Amino acid sequence: MTTPHQSFLGEFNDARKPLVEAMLTAIHEACPDLTESIKWNAPNFSDAGKDRLSFMLHKPDRVVLVLHAGAKVKEDKKASHLYQDDTGLLAWQSNIRATITFHDLAGFTSHRDEFKQAMQRWIMETAVL
């Protein structure tokens, strides 16, 4: 059976495809229980029915992964971050939203382990929200 992300990748004719594939694989390895879908014309992951990880592909020179707490949790751009990021990968946008950006596969590959750690930590920290 073809998954939503496999279907998306089958139609994604873009130079960033290897990077997106590598990021998706790492997320699946780090958090195998997440549910995948396509939202906003890009891969998305949810946990317990709440969106948590959403790809942003509208800028052609990068792949951005938005880490968020879903639509119902109120965010505050001036409040403290949800937790202290030990990976150095997160760019905080608010207390409950951050992004991780990669421009190429080599950049991702050199931070793959930290990326997987960041995915696991995000899912753990947002589980209570």
PAZAPA-4460 file (N, C-alpha, C; in steps of 0.05 Angstrom, whole numbers, plus 32768, in hexadecimal, padded with zeros to 4 digits):
% residues 129
    n_x    n_y    n_z   ca_x   ca_y   ca_z    c_x    c_y    c_z   seq   type   mol
   8011   7FE9   8000   8000   8000   8000   8012   8019   8000     1      M     A
   800B   802C   7FF0   801B   8045   7FED   8012   8058   8003     2      T     A
   8026   8064   8010   8020   8077   8025   801C   8093   8019     3      T     A
   8010   80A5   8028   800E   80C1   801D   8028   80CD   8016     4      P     A
   803D   80C8   8025   8057   80D4   801F   8063   80C7   8006     5      H     A
   8060   80AE   8003   806A   80A0   7FEB   805C   80AC   7FD2     6      Q     A
   8042   80B0   7FD4   8033   80BB   7FBD   803D   80D7   7FB7     7      S     A
   8041   80E7   7FCC   804C   8102   7FC9   8067   8101   7FBA     8      F     A
   8079   80F1   7FC4   8094   80F0   7FB9   8093   80E6   7F9C     9      L     A
   8080   80D5   7F95   807E   80CB   7F7A   8078   80E1   7F66    10      G     A
   806B   80F7   7F70   8064   810D   7F5F   8076   8126   7F64    11      E     A
   8088   8124   7F76   8099   813B   7F7E   80B2   813C   7F6C    12      F     A
   80B1   8149   7F56   80C7   814B   7F43   80D6   8165   7F49    13      N     A
   80E9   8163   7F5B   80F7   817A   7F65   8113   8171   7F6D    14      D     A
   8126   8183   7F6A   8142   817D   7F71   8145   8177   7F8F    15      A     A
   8133   8180   7F9F   8134   817B   7FBC   8129   815F   7FC5    16      R     A
   8120   8150   7FB2   8113   8136   7FB8   8125   8124   7FC9    17      K     A
   813F   8121   7FC3   814F   8110   7FD4   8151   811A   7FF1    18      P     A
   8151   8134   7FF5   8152   8140   800F   8137   813A   801E    19      L     A
   8121   813E   8011   8107   8139   801D   8105   811B   8024    20      V     A
   810D   810A   8012   810C   80ED   8018   811D   80E6   8030    21      E     A
   8135   80F1   8032   8147   80EB   8048   813B   80F5   8063    22      A     A
   812E   810D   8062   8122   8117   807A   810A   8106   8082    23      M     A
   80FA   80FE   806F   80E3   80ED   8075   80EB   80D3   8081    24      L     A
   8100   80C7   8076   810B   80AD   8080   8114   80B0   809D    25      T     A
   8123   80C6   80A2   812D   80CA   80BD   8116   80CE   80D1    26      A     A
   8101   80DC   80C9   80EA   80E0   80DB   80DD   80C6   80E1    27      I     A
   80D9   80B5   80CC   80CD   809B   80D0   80DE   808A   80E3    28      H     A
   80F8   808B   80E0   810A   807C   80F2   8108   8086   810E    29      E     A
   8107   80A0   8112   8108   80AB   812D   80EC   80A9   813A    30      A     A
   80D7   80AB   812B   80BC   80AC   8136   80A9   809A   8126    31      C     A
   80AC   8080   8127   809D   806F   8115   807F   806E   811A    32      P     A
   8075   8079   8130   8059   8078   8136   8049   8090   812C    33      D     A
   8057   80A3   811F   8049   80BB   8115   8038   80B3   80FD    34      L     A
   8022   80C2   80F9   8011   80BF   80E2   8018   80D2   80CC    35      T     A
   801B   80C9   80B4   8023   80DB   809E   800A   80E3   808E    36      E     A
   800C   80FB   8083   7FF7   8106   8072   8004   811B   8060    37      S     A
   7FF4   8126   804F   7FFD   813D   803E   7FEC   8155   8046    38      I     A
   7FF8   816A   804E   7FEA   8183   8055   7FFA   819A   8049    39      K     A
   7FEC   81AE   8040   7FF9   81C5   8034   800C   81BD   801D    40      W     A
   8004   81A8   800E   8013   819E   7FF7   802F   8193   7FFE    41      N     A
   8031   8188   8016   804B   817E   801F   8047   8168   8035    42      A     A
   805B   8158   8039   8059   8144   804E   8054   8150   806A    43      P     A
   8044   8141   807A   803D   814A   8095   803C   8131   80A6    44      N     A
   8043   8135   80C0   8041   811F   80D4   8030   8128   80EB    45      F     A
   8020   8116   80F5   8010   811C   810D   8014   8106   8122    46      S     A
   800F   810E   813B   8011   80FC   8152   7FF7   80FE   8161    47      D     A
   7FEA   80E7   8164   7FD0   80E7   8172   7FBC   80FA   8166    48      A     A
   7FBC   80FD   814C   7FA9   810E   813E   7FB1   812B   813D    49      G     A
   7FC8   8133   8148   7FD0   814F   8149   7FE9   8152   8137    50      K     A
   7FE7   8166   8125   7FFD   816B   8113   8016   8173   8123    51      D     A
   802D   8168   811C   8046   816E   812B   805D   8177   8119    52      R     A
   805F   816B   8101   8075   8170   80EF   806A   8175   80D3    53      L     A
   8070   818C   80C7   8066   8193   80AD   807C   819E   809B    54      S     A
   807F   8192   8084   8093   819C   8071   8088   81B5   8063    55      F     A
   809B   81C8   805E   8095   81E0   804F   80A8   81DF   8037    56      M     A
   809C   81DE   801F   80AD   81DB   8007   80A9   81F2   7FF3    57      L     A
   809E   8208   7FFB   8099   821E   7FE8   80B1   822E   7FE0    58      H     A
   80C7   822C   7FEF   80E0   823A   7FE8   80F2   8226   7FDA    59      K     A
   80F9   822A   7FC1   8106   8216   7FB1   8123   8210   7FB9    60      P     A
   812F   821F   7FCA   814B   821B   7FD1   814F   820D   7FEC    61      D     A
   8139   8204   7FF8   813B   81F8   8013   8123   81E6   8019    62      R     A
   8127   81D6   802E   8111   81C6   8039   810E   81CE   8056    63      V     A
   80F7   81D7   805D   80F1   81E0   8079   80DE   81CC   8086    64      V     A
   80E5   81C3   809D   80D2   81B2   80AD   80C8   81C4   80C4    65      L     A
   80AE   81C7   80C6   80A2   81D6   80DB   809A   81C3   80F1    66      V     A
   80A4   81C7   8109   809D   81B8   8120   8089   81C8   8130    67      L     A
   8071   81BE   8134   805C   81CD   8141   804B   81BC   8153    68      H     A
   8038   81C9   8160   8027   81BB   8173   800A   81B8   8169    69      A     A
   8006   81BC   8150   7FEB   81BA   8145   7FDC   81D5   8147    70      G     A
   7FC4   81D5   813D   7FB5   81EE   813A   7FA8   81F8   8153    71      A     A
   7FA3   81E6   8166   7F93   81EE   817E   7FA3   81FA   8195    72      K     A
   7FBD   81F6   8195   7FCE   8200   81AA   7FD6   821D   81A4    73      V     A
   7FD1   822F   81B6   7FD7   824B   81B2   7FF5   8250   81B4    74      K     A
   8000   825E   81A1   801D   8263   81A2   8022   8280   81AA    75      E     A
   803A   8284   81B6   8042   829E   81C0   805F   82A2   81B6    76      D     A
   8062   82B6   81A5   807D   82BB   819A   8090   82C7   81AE    77      K     A
   8085   82D1   81C4   8096   82DE   81D8   809C   82CB   81F0    78      K     A
   808E   82B5   81F2   8092   82A3   8209   80AB   8291   8205    79      A     A
   80B3   8285   821B   80CA   8273   821A   80C4   825B   8207    80      S     A
   80D9   8250   81FC   80D6   8239   81EA   80CC   8221   81FA    81      H     A
   80C0   820F   81ED   80B5   81F7   81F9   80CB   81E8   8209    82      L     A
   80E3   81E7   81FF   80FA   81DA   820C   8114   81E5   8200    83      Y     A
   812A   81DE   820C   8144   81E5   8202   814D   81D1   81EE    84      Q     A
   8151   81DA   81D5   815A   81C8   81BF   8178   81C2   81C2    85      D     A
   817E   81A9   81C6   819A   81A0   81C8   81A7   819A   81AE    86      D     A
   8198   8199   8198   81A3   8192   817E   81AE   81AA   816F    87      T     A
   81A4   81C1   8175   81AD   81D9   8167   819F   81DC   814C    88      G     A
   818C   81CB   8146   817F   81CC   812B   8166   81DD   812B    89      L     A
   8159   81E1   8142   813F   81EF   8142   8143   820D   8141    90      L     A
   8133   821A   812F   8130   8237   812F   8115   823C   813A    91      A     A
   8113   8246   8152   80FA   824A   8160   80EB   8262   8154    92      W     A
   80D1   825E   814E   80C0   8272   8143   80AC   827C   8158    93      Q     A
   80A7   826C   816C   8096   8273   8183   809C   825F   8199    94      S     A
   808C   8260   81AE   8091   824E   81C4   808B   8231   81BC    95      N     A
   807A   822C   81A8   8072   8211   81A1   8075   820C   8183    96      I     A
   8086   821B   8175   808A   8217   8159   80A7   821D   8152    97      R     A
   80B3   820B   8143   80CF   820E   813B   80D2   8204   811E    98      A     A
   80E8   820A   8111   80ED   8200   80F6   8109   81F4   80F6    99      T     A
   810D   81E2   80E4   8127   81D7   80DD   812A   81D9   80BF   100      I     A
   813F   81E5   80B6   8143   81EA   8099   815D   81DD   808F   101      T     A
   815B   81D0   8078   8172   81C5   806A   8171   81CE   804E   102      F     A
   8189   81D5   8043   818B   81DE   8028   8194   81C8   8014   103      H     A
   819F   81B3   801F   81A8   819D   800E   81AB   8183   801E   104      D     A
   81AE   816E   800F   81B0   8153   801C   81C9   8150   802D   105      L     A
   81DF   815C   8024   81F8   815A   8034   81F4   8167   804F   106      A     A
   81E7   817E   804F   81E3   818C   8069   81D1   817B   807B   107      G     A
   81BD   816E   8070   81AC   815D   8080   81BB   8145   808A   108      F     A
   81CA   8138   8078   81D8   8120   8080   81EC   8124   8097   109      T     A
   81F8   813B   8097   820C   8141   80AC   81FE   8146   80C7   110      S     A
   81E4   814A   80C7   81D5   814F   80E0   81BE   813B   80E4   111      H     A
   81C0   8125   80D6   81AA   8111   80D7   81A4   8107   80F3   112      R     A
   81B9   8100   8102   81B4   80F6   811D   81A7   810B   812F   113      D     A
   81B1   8124   812E   81A5   8139   813D   8188   813E   8135   114      E     A
   8183   813C   811B   8168   813F   8110   8155   812B   811C   115      F     A
   815D   8112   811D   814D   80FD   8128   8148   8101   8146   116      K     A
   815C   810B   8154   8159   8111   8171   8144   8128   8174   117      Q     A
   8146   813C   8162   8134   8153   8163   8117   8149   815F   118      A     A
   8113   8137   814C   80F8   812D   8146   80ED   811E   815F   119      M     A
   80FD   810D   816B   80F3   80FE   8182   80ED   8111   819A   120      Q     A
   80FE   8124   819E   80F9   8137   81B4   80E0   8148   81AF   121      R     A
   80DC   8151   8196   80C4   8161   8190   80AB   8152   8196   122      W     A
   80AA   8139   818D   8092   8129   8191   808E   8124   81AF   123      I     A
   80A3   811E   81BD   80A0   811A   81DA   8096   8133   81E8   124      M     A
   80A2   814A   81E2   809B   8163   81EF   807F   816D   81E8   125      E     A
   8076   8168   81D0   805B   8171   81C8   8045   815D   81CF   126      T     A
   804C   8146   81D8   8038   8132   81DE   8023   813B   81F3   127      A     A
   802C   814D   8205   801A   8156   821A   800A   816E   8213   128      V     A
   800F   817A   81FB   8001   8192   81F3   7FE6   818C   81E6   129      L     A
***
